Amino acid sequence: MQSTIKIRGIDDVIAFIDSCPGIKGRAGLIWWLALGGLFLDAFSNSALSAGLGPMTRNLQLAASQVALLTSFASWVAIAFNPIGGWMADRWGRIRPLIIAKFLAVIGALLVVFAPGFEVILVGRFFVGAAYGIDFAIAMAVLAEFTPVRLKSRLNTWQGMWYTAVCSNLLLALLFHSWNVGDAIWRYSVAATAIFGIGILVLQLAFLVESPIWLARKERLADAAKAMTRIYGRPFVAAPVEERLPVLNQAKRGLANVLLIFRGVYLPRTVLAATVQIGQSIQYFAVGWYLPLISAALFGKDFVYATVGALVFNVFGILGGFMSPLIGRKLGLRRASAFGFAAVFVMLLILGLFNGKMPIWVAVIVPSLFILFHSGGPGANGKSLSSLSFRSELRAGANGIIGALGATGAALGLLIFPLFREKYGLETTFLILSVVPLAASIICFAIKWDPTRTTIHPDNEADAPQFGGDEAPAPAFLNPAIEKSQR
């Protein structure tokens, strides 16, 4: 019979999770179900991508309507990212995740049965709300169930994203074979509703509240019960007199979130936000429109354009599932910096030589764009924000930084069709190349990397807090702090 483990505070919870050899059992199931929610987010966001051309013809949409339709969910996510973070910090991780799945299913059903453009916008509102809430929280859940030595595994979500995109493209080819015509986009969105219901049922059945969040809230009895359910071993809260105090426990909502812009947290916020915004603009301005770009390269036949986009996105799966290894070898910061630099080169090539390249080069360059994006900055913005802050700041930080990323996504989705119509495809690529160039420079300049420090964010004694001394200077302004974080 296993001996009962006494939980004196959050340090004991973290120590046990970090001592685990892997993420197995109920913890592994929770981890993959959180990833499954992110798969649904990607599936929902890319459902219209494969059928965008047929939808444009089917509904006779103008370029401005296409720009609004494709970017609307991201604009909504800007508001709901911080709302999701607030919900998670106040109510816990599980209830908001379930709410997000309900919203995703409602949004998908509205789009499937929409009679016209306006109702589709309403449906995309619900999709954007679900996306904003879910991503802020799911990444926090992944971080709180991952042992410290496996931090870079959070980047697995990027591989799941491209798996979802490729699944949509394969389904689009299947639906095309049914001769459904330009209504094919409704079938893709219907598949989203079906998958959403499935992941909702599984999350309702198996998710357990994060023990780190519970312990951070000084709910040790609940944390012990949660750990017993998750790890299959007996845990019990220590008597009150034996409990350890929680460092830097914050008491106020908005002011608590604003701590991410102070002290040692400021450079982490700048880094994570830079990666998040940069990767969002470059992906949603280029990667999301790959079916249209593929059609421009290989002709407007639906099958050829879809197969071309599928080939490109397979490289996303490869890069996404390689990103944990790349992050472990280079660190999340340097992996982002080098990835942005490589994406900059690919956009330059597309801008300068598109239409002049042999067909095999025309296939390789967009494929490498996706590979470098997914293997580097594509995954790292959300991972950086999830690993750089203590528990009661984590979801809120993900929400704020996620909102900035959603702004980048919305801008990318909005400007690509407008710029393409006004300036042409090649000039649009050249304009967009400025984004990864600037992001790469910033990533090289800031030295913080959560995979290159032994200090757990929940145990930082020098983190900003309420009352007491003023917070330390930002790491990039304080050589002593910067050196200790390398």
C-alpha positions in Angstrom: 0.0 0.0 0.0 1.4 3.4 -0.9 2.1 5.8 1.9 0.1 9.1 2.1 1.9 12.1 0.8 1.5 15.3 2.8 1.0 18.6 0.9 2.3 21.6 2.9 2.0 24.1 0.1 2.6 24.8 -3.6 6.2 23.9 -3.3 5.3 20.3 -2.5 2.8 20.2 -5.5 5.5 21.5 -7.9 8.1 19.2 -6.5 6.0 16.1 -7.0 5.0 17.1 -10.5 8.7 17.8 -11.4 9.7 14.4 -9.9 7.4 12.5 -12.3 9.4 10.7 -15.0 6.8 11.7 -17.6 3.2 12.8 -18.2 1.3 9.6 -17.8 -2.0 8.1 -16.5 -4.8 10.6 -15.8 -2.3 13.5 -16.0 -1.4 12.4 -19.5 -5.0 12.1 -20.5 -5.7 15.6 -19.1 -2.6 16.9 -21.0 -3.8 15.5 -24.3 -7.4 16.6 -23.8 -6.1 20.1 -23.3 -4.2 19.7 -26.6 -7.4 18.3 -28.1 -9.1 21.6 -27.3 -6.4 23.4 -29.1 -6.8 21.0 -32.0 -10.5 22.1 -32.1 -9.4 25.8 -32.1 -7.2 25.1 -35.1 -9.9 23.0 -36.8 -12.4 25.8 -36.3 -10.1 28.5 -37.5 -9.0 26.6 -40.6 -12.4 25.2 -41.5 -13.2 28.2 -43.8 -9.7 28.3 -45.2 -9.9 25.2 -47.4 -13.3 26.3 -48.7 -12.7 30.0 -48.9 -12.6 30.1 -52.7 -15.9 28.2 -53.1 -17.5 30.2 -50.3 -16.5 33.5 -52.0 -18.2 32.3 -55.2 -21.2 30.8 -53.3 -22.0 33.9 -51.4 -20.6 36.3 -54.1 -18.4 38.1 -51.5 -16.3 41.2 -52.2 -12.7 41.4 -51.1 -13.6 43.6 -48.2 -16.2 41.0 -47.0 -13.7 38.2 -47.3 -11.2 40.2 -45.2 -13.9 40.9 -42.6 -15.2 37.3 -42.5 -11.8 35.7 -42.2 -10.4 38.1 -39.6 -13.6 38.6 -37.5 -13.0 35.6 -35.2 -9.5 37.0 -34.4 -10.9 40.4 -33.6 -13.3 38.8 -31.2 -10.5 36.8 -29.7 -8.7 40.0 -28.8 -11.4 40.7 -26.2 -11.9 37.2 -25.1 -8.3 36.2 -24.5 -8.0 38.4 -21.4 -11.6 37.5 -20.4 -10.6 33.9 -20.5 -7.5 34.6 -18.5 -9.6 36.4 -15.9 -12.1 33.5 -15.7 -9.3 31.0 -15.3 -7.6 33.0 -12.5 -10.9 33.5 -10.7 -12.8 30.3 -11.3 -10.1 27.8 -12.1 -9.1 26.1 -15.3 -11.8 23.6 -16.0 -15.1 25.6 -16.1 -13.8 28.1 -18.7 -12.5 25.3 -20.9 -15.9 23.7 -21.0 -17.6 27.0 -21.7 -15.3 27.5 -24.6 -16.3 24.2 -26.1 -20.0 25.1 -25.9 -19.3 28.4 -27.7 -17.3 26.6 -30.4 -20.1 24.2 -31.1 -22.7 27.0 -31.2 -20.6 29.0 -33.5 -20.0 26.1 -35.9 -23.8 25.3 -36.1 -24.7 28.9 -36.8 -22.2 29.0 -39.7 -23.3 25.6 -41.1 -27.0 26.7 -41.3 -26.4 30.4 -42.1 -28.5 31.8 -44.9 -26.1 34.6 -45.6 -23.1 36.7 -44.7 -24.4 38.4 -41.6 -25.3 35.1 -39.8 -21.9 33.7 -40.6 -20.4 36.7 -38.9 -22.5 35.9 -35.8 -21.2 32.3 -35.9 -17.6 33.5 -36.2 -18.2 35.7 -33.2 -18.8 32.6 -31.1 -15.8 30.8 -32.7 -13.6 33.8 -31.8 -14.9 33.9 -28.2 -14.2 30.1 -27.9 -10.7 30.5 -29.4 -9.8 33.4 -27.1 -10.9 31.7 -23.9 -9.5 28.3 -24.7 -6.0 29.2 -25.8 -5.4 31.4 -22.8 -6.3 28.6 -20.4 -5.3 25.4 -22.2 -1.7 26.5 -22.4 -1.7 27.2 -18.7 -3.1 23.7 -18.0 -0.3 22.2 -20.2 2.3 24.2 -18.3 0.9 23.2 -14.9 0.9 19.5 -15.7 4.4 19.4 -17.3 7.5 18.5 -15.3 10.2 21.2 -15.4 12.6 19.2 -17.5 9.9 18.7 -20.2 9.0 22.4 -20.6 9.7 22.5 -24.3 7.0 19.8 -24.8 4.4 22.5 -24.7 5.4 23.3 -28.3 3.6 20.1 -29.3 0.5 22.2 -29.7 2.0 23.6 -32.9 2.1 20.1 -34.4 -1.5 19.6 -33.4 -2.4 22.9 -35.1 -1.1 21.7 -38.5 -2.6 18.3 -38.0 -5.9 20.0 -37.7 -5.3 22.1 -40.8 -4.3 19.0 -42.8 -7.3 17.2 -41.5 -9.5 20.0 -42.8 -7.9 19.8 -46.2 -8.3 16.1 -46.4 -11.9 16.4 -45.5 -12.3 19.1 -48.1 -11.0 16.6 -50.8 -13.5 14.0 -49.5 -16.4 16.4 -49.6 -15.4 17.5 -53.1 -15.6 13.9 -54.2 -19.3 14.0 -53.1 -20.0 16.7 -55.8 -21.4 19.2 -53.3 -20.3 22.1 -55.4 -19.5 25.5 -53.8 -21.4 24.6 -50.7 -18.4 22.5 -49.6 -17.5 25.0 -46.9 -20.6 24.1 -45.0 -19.5 20.5 -44.8 -16.1 21.5 -43.4 -17.7 23.6 -40.7 -20.2 20.8 -39.9 -17.2 18.5 -39.2 -16.0 21.1 -36.7 -19.3 20.9 -34.8 -19.1 17.1 -34.7 -15.6 17.2 -33.4 -16.4 19.9 -30.9 -19.2 17.9 -29.4 -16.8 14.9 -29.0 -14.1 16.9 -27.2 -16.7 18.6 -25.0 -18.0 15.2 -23.8 -14.4 13.9 -23.1 -13.4 17.1 -21.3 -16.5 17.0 -19.1 -15.8 13.4 -18.2 -12.0 13.4 -17.5 -10.6 16.9 -16.8 -9.5 17.6 -13.2 -8.7 21.1 -11.7 -5.0 22.1 -11.7 -3.4 21.3 -8.3 -0.9 24.1 -8.8 -3.8 26.6 -9.2 -5.6 25.2 -6.2 -2.4 25.3 -4.1 -1.6 28.8 -5.2 -5.1 29.8 -4.0 -4.3 28.1 -0.6 -7.0 25.5 -1.2 -4.7 22.7 -0.1 -7.4 20.2 0.7 -8.8 20.5 -2.8 -5.3 20.3 -4.3 -4.7 17.1 -2.4 -8.0 15.6 -3.7 -7.2 16.6 -7.2 -3.7 15.1 -7.0 -5.2 11.8 -5.7 -7.5 11.7 -8.6 -4.8 12.6 -11.1 -1.9 10.5 -9.9 -3.6 7.6 -8.3 -1.7 8.0 -5.0 -3.0 9.2 -1.6 -2.4 12.9 -0.9 -3.5 14.9 2.1 -3.3 18.5 3.1 -0.9 19.2 6.0 -2.3 20.6 9.3 -2.6 24.4 9.2 0.4 24.9 11.5 2.7 22.9 9.1 1.6 24.7 5.9 4.1 26.9 4.0 3.1 30.4 3.0 2.5 31.3 -0.6 5.1 33.7 -2.0 3.8 36.9 -3.6 0.1 36.0 -3.2 -1.8 38.8 -5.0 -5.2 39.9 -3.8 -6.5 42.2 -6.6 -7.7 41.3 -10.1 -6.6 43.9 -12.7 -3.6 45.1 -10.7 -2.5 41.5 -10.4 -2.5 41.1 -14.2 -0.6 44.4 -14.6 2.3 42.8 -12.7 3.4 41.2 -16.0 4.5 44.7 -17.1 6.8 45.2 -14.0 10.2 44.1 -12.8 11.6 40.8 -14.0 8.3 40.1 -15.8 8.6 43.0 -18.2 11.2 41.6 -20.6 9.4 38.2 -20.5 6.2 40.0 -21.5 7.9 41.9 -24.3 9.6 38.7 -25.6 6.4 36.6 -25.5 4.3 39.3 -27.0 6.8 39.9 -29.8 6.9 36.3 -30.7 3.1 36.0 -30.4 2.4 39.0 -32.6 5.1 38.3 -35.2 4.2 34.7 -35.7 0.4 35.5 -35.8 0.9 38.2 -38.5 3.1 36.0 -40.7 1.0 32.9 -40.3 -2.4 34.4 -40.8 -1.3 36.6 -43.6 0.4 33.9 -45.5 -0.1 30.4 -44.0 -3.8 30.7 -43.5 -4.3 31.7 -47.2 -2.1 28.9 -48.5 -5.1 27.4 -50.5 -5.4 30.7 -52.4 -1.7 31.0 -52.8 -1.6 27.4 -54.0 -4.3 28.2 -56.5 -2.2 31.1 -57.8 0.8 28.8 -58.2 -0.8 25.6 -59.5 -4.1 26.8 -61.1 -7.6 27.3 -59.8 -8.7 23.7 -60.0 -9.9 22.9 -56.4 -8.2 19.5 -56.1 -4.8 20.8 -57.3 -5.0 23.9 -55.1 -6.0 21.8 -52.0 -3.4 19.1 -52.6 -0.8 21.9 -52.9 -1.9 23.5 -49.7 -1.8 20.1 -48.0 1.8 19.5 -49.1 2.7 22.9 -47.6 1.0 22.1 -44.3 2.5 18.7 -44.0 5.8 20.6 -43.4 3.9 22.3 -40.6 3.2 19.0 -38.9 6.9 18.1 -39.3 8.1 21.4 -37.8 5.4 21.5 -35.1 6.3 18.1 -33.7 10.0 18.9 -34.1 9.6 22.2 -32.2 9.9 20.6 -28.7 13.3 19.1 -29.7 14.4 22.4 -31.3 13.3 24.3 -28.2 15.2 21.9 -26.0 18.4 22.3 -28.0 18.3 26.0 -28.7 16.0 27.4 -26.1 12.6 28.9 -27.0 14.1 32.4 -27.5 16.8 31.5 -29.9 14.6 29.0 -31.7 12.2 31.9 -32.3 15.0 34.3 -33.4 16.4 31.9 -35.9 13.0 30.8 -37.1 11.9 34.4 -37.7 15.1 35.1 -39.6 14.5 32.1 -41.9 10.9 33.1 -42.5 12.2 36.6 -43.5 14.4 35.0 -46.2 11.5 32.9 -47.5 9.2 35.9 -47.8 12.0 37.8 -49.6 12.3 35.0 -52.1 8.6 34.8 -52.6 8.4 38.5 -53.1 11.3 38.8 -55.5 11.0 35.6 -57.5 7.4 34.4 -57.4 6.2 33.5 -60.8 9.8 33.2 -62.0 10.8 30.1 -60.1 10.7 26.5 -61.5 7.7 24.6 -60.2 9.8 22.5 -57.8 11.2 25.7 -56.2 7.7 27.2 -56.1 6.7 24.2 -53.9 9.8 24.2 -51.7 9.8 27.8 -50.7 6.3 28.0 -49.2 6.9 24.6 -47.6 10.1 25.9 -46.0 8.2 29.0 -44.8 5.8 26.7 -42.9 8.6 24.5 -41.7 10.6 27.4 -40.2 7.5 29.0 -38.8 6.2 25.9 -37.1 9.5 24.7 -35.9 10.4 28.1 -34.4 8.2 31.1 -33.5 4.9 29.5 -34.4 4.8 27.5 -31.1 7.0 29.6 -28.9 4.9 32.7 -28.2 2.2 30.8 -26.3 4.8 28.5 -24.6 6.9 31.5 -23.5 3.9 33.2 -21.9 2.8 30.0 -20.2 6.2 29.2 -18.7 7.3 32.7 -17.6 4.8 33.6 -15.0 3.6 32.2 -11.7 0.3 30.4 -11.4 -2.2 33.1 -10.6 -0.7 35.3 -13.3 -0.3 32.6 -15.9 -3.7 32.5 -17.5 -4.1 36.2 -17.2 -0.7 36.7 -18.9 -1.7 34.3 -21.6 -4.9 36.3 -22.0 -3.2 39.6 -22.4 -0.4 38.3 -24.6 -2.9 36.1 -26.5 -5.0 39.2 -27.2 -1.9 40.9 -28.7 -1.3 37.8 -30.8 -5.0 37.8 -31.9 -4.5 41.4 -32.9 -1.6 40.2 -35.1 -3.8 37.4 -36.5 -6.6 39.8 -37.3 -4.3 42.2 -39.0 -2.8 39.4 -41.0 -6.1 38.0 -42.1 -7.4 41.5 -42.9 -4.5 42.9 -44.8 -3.5 40.0 -47.0 -6.6 40.0 -49.3 -6.7 43.8 -49.3 -2.9 44.2 -50.0 -3.0 41.4 -52.6 -5.8 43.1 -54.5 -4.1 46.5 -54.3 -0.4 45.7 -54.7 -0.3 42.2 -56.0 1.0 39.0 -54.4 4.7 39.6 -54.7 4.7 43.1 -53.2 2.5 41.9 -50.4 5.1 39.3 -49.5 7.8 41.9 -49.5 5.8 44.2 -47.2 5.1 41.3 -44.8 8.8 40.4 -44.6 9.4 43.4 -42.4 7.5 41.6 -39.6 9.8 38.5 -39.1 12.9 40.7 -39.5 11.9 43.0 -36.7 10.8 40.1 -34.5 14.0 38.3 -35.0 16.0 41.4 -33.9 14.0 41.7 -30.7 14.3 38.0 -29.9 18.1 38.2 -30.2 18.2 41.3 -28.0 16.2 40.0 -25.0 18.0 37.2 -23.1 15.2 35.7 -20.9 14.4 32.0 -21.7 12.3 29.9 -19.3 14.0 26.7 -20.6 17.4 28.1 -19.6 16.6 28.9 -15.9 16.3 26.6 -12.9 13.9 28.9 -11.0 10.3 27.9 -11.2 8.1 31.0 -11.6 5.8 30.0 -8.7 8.9 30.0 -6.4 10.5 33.3 -7.4 11.2 35.4 -4.3 12.1 38.5 -6.3 9.0 38.6 -8.5 6.8 41.7 -8.4 4.2 41.7 -5.6 1.8 44.0 -3.8 3.2 46.2 -1.1 6.8 46.1 0.1 9.7 47.3 -2.0 9.6 48.3 -5.6 10.1 45.5 -8.0 13.6 44.9 -9.5 14.5 46.5 -12.7 13.8 44.6 -16.0 16.4 41.9 -16.8 17.6 43.6 -19.9 18.3 46.7 -17.9 20.0 44.9 -15.0 23.1 43.0 -16.0 23.1 41.0 -12.8 19.6 39.7 -13.3 20.2 39.1 -17.0 23.3 37.0 -16.3 21.5 34.9 -13.7 18.7 34.1 -16.3 20.9 33.0 -19.1 
